[in-house]
Amino acid sequence: MTHATNNAFEHPEAQLANKGYVVAYIVSMVLMGISFILVKDHMLSPIALAEAISVSAAVAVIVQGVFLLHMNLSETQIWHTFALVLFIPLFILAIGLTSWMFHGLYKRTMIMPMQGKTASVMSLSAKH
């Protein structure tokens, strides 16, 4: 018969993880904290900031894949790891293409305000 426990570390899944969940959580929190401080304090140039956050995210994904999802190259996990590795470029392309599309969306769909001499000529012709 099973019984409930209030201690999360006594759960069988946590016991099998060998403290991997805690390690992955702590490393991920540290990486997110570093990224937050870098963005909040504008410590780097925009390009360097994007690179630092990308590296931090990549390390967090690797740590979580290894410690939380138990991704490795063993016979039982090789196809899960292979599928994840193939999915990552698709994910990056999907996010990149979406941001590129929305970057130019405003210019393609909104009426741009008239500027300079054209605006003054149009306003003069409207008064007559």
C-alpha positions as CSV (number, residue, x, y, z in Angstrom):
1,M,0.0,0.0,0.0
2,T,1.3,3.5,-0.8
3,H,1.3,6.3,1.5
4,A,1.8,10.1,1.1
5,T,4.9,11.8,2.2
6,N,5.5,15.5,2.8
7,N,9.2,15.3,2.1
8,A,9.9,15.7,-1.6
9,F,13.3,14.2,-1.3
10,E,11.8,10.9,-0.1
11,H,9.9,10.5,-3.4
12,P,11.2,7.6,-5.4
13,E,11.8,9.7,-8.5
14,A,13.8,12.2,-6.5
15,Q,15.8,9.3,-4.9
16,L,16.7,8.0,-8.4
17,A,17.8,11.4,-9.5
18,N,20.8,11.4,-7.1
19,K,20.4,15.1,-6.2
20,G,20.4,15.9,-9.9
21,Y,17.2,17.9,-9.7
22,V,18.6,20.1,-7.0
23,V,21.8,20.7,-8.9
24,A,19.9,21.5,-12.1
25,Y,17.6,23.9,-10.2
26,I,20.5,25.7,-8.5
27,V,22.6,26.1,-11.6
28,S,19.6,27.3,-13.6
29,M,18.7,29.8,-11.0
30,V,22.2,31.1,-10.9
31,L,22.4,31.5,-14.6
32,M,19.0,33.3,-14.7
33,G,20.1,35.6,-11.9
34,I,23.3,36.4,-13.8
35,S,21.3,37.1,-17.0
36,F,18.9,39.3,-15.0
37,I,21.6,41.4,-13.5
38,L,23.3,41.8,-16.9
39,V,20.1,43.1,-18.4
40,K,19.0,45.2,-15.5
41,D,22.3,47.0,-15.1
42,H,23.1,47.3,-18.8
43,M,26.5,45.9,-18.1
44,L,27.4,45.0,-21.7
45,S,26.8,46.4,-25.2
46,P,23.7,45.1,-26.9
47,I,25.6,42.6,-29.0
48,A,27.6,41.3,-26.1
49,L,24.5,41.1,-23.9
50,A,22.7,39.0,-26.5
51,E,25.7,36.7,-26.7
52,A,26.0,36.4,-22.9
53,I,22.3,35.6,-22.6
54,S,22.5,33.1,-25.4
55,V,25.5,31.3,-23.8
56,S,23.7,31.3,-20.4
57,A,20.6,29.9,-22.0
58,A,22.6,27.2,-23.8
59,V,24.3,26.1,-20.6
60,A,21.0,26.0,-18.8
61,V,19.5,23.8,-21.5
62,I,22.4,21.5,-21.3
63,V,22.3,21.3,-17.5
64,Q,18.6,20.7,-17.5
65,G,18.8,18.1,-20.2
66,V,21.5,16.2,-18.4
67,F,20.3,16.5,-14.8
68,L,16.5,16.7,-15.2
69,L,15.8,14.8,-18.3
70,H,18.7,12.4,-18.0
71,M,19.7,12.9,-21.6
72,N,22.9,11.0,-22.5
73,L,24.3,8.8,-25.2
74,S,23.3,5.5,-23.6
75,E,21.3,3.0,-25.7
76,T,18.1,3.8,-23.8
77,Q,18.3,7.6,-24.2
78,I,20.1,8.1,-27.5
79,W,17.0,8.7,-29.6
80,H,15.6,11.1,-27.1
81,T,18.8,13.0,-27.1
82,F,19.0,12.9,-30.9
83,A,15.5,14.2,-31.2
84,L,16.2,17.1,-28.8
85,V,19.4,18.0,-30.7
86,L,17.5,18.1,-34.0
87,F,14.6,20.1,-32.4
88,I,16.9,23.0,-31.1
89,P,17.7,24.5,-34.6
90,L,14.0,24.3,-35.6
91,F,13.1,26.1,-32.4
92,I,15.7,28.8,-33.0
93,L,14.6,29.2,-36.6
94,A,10.9,29.5,-35.5
95,I,11.7,32.2,-33.0
96,G,14.1,34.0,-35.3
97,L,11.7,34.0,-38.3
98,T,8.8,35.2,-36.1
99,S,10.8,38.1,-34.6
100,W,12.0,39.0,-38.1
101,M,8.4,39.0,-39.4
102,F,7.1,41.2,-36.5
103,H,10.1,43.5,-36.9
104,G,8.9,44.7,-40.3
105,L,5.2,44.2,-39.7
106,Y,4.5,47.7,-38.5
107,K,6.2,49.3,-41.6
108,R,4.2,47.1,-44.0
109,T,0.8,47.4,-42.4
110,M,0.5,50.8,-40.8
111,I,0.0,54.2,-42.5
112,M,3.2,56.1,-42.0
113,P,2.9,59.8,-41.0
114,M,3.9,62.3,-43.7
115,Q,7.1,64.1,-43.1
116,G,8.8,67.3,-44.1
117,K,7.8,69.3,-47.2
118,T,5.1,66.8,-48.4
119,A,3.1,67.2,-45.2
120,S,3.1,71.0,-45.4
121,V,2.1,71.0,-49.0
122,M,-0.8,68.6,-48.2
123,S,-2.0,70.7,-45.3
124,L,-1.9,73.9,-47.5
125,S,-3.9,72.2,-50.3
126,A,-6.4,71.0,-47.7
127,K,-7.1,74.5,-46.5
128,H,-8.0,75.8,-50.0
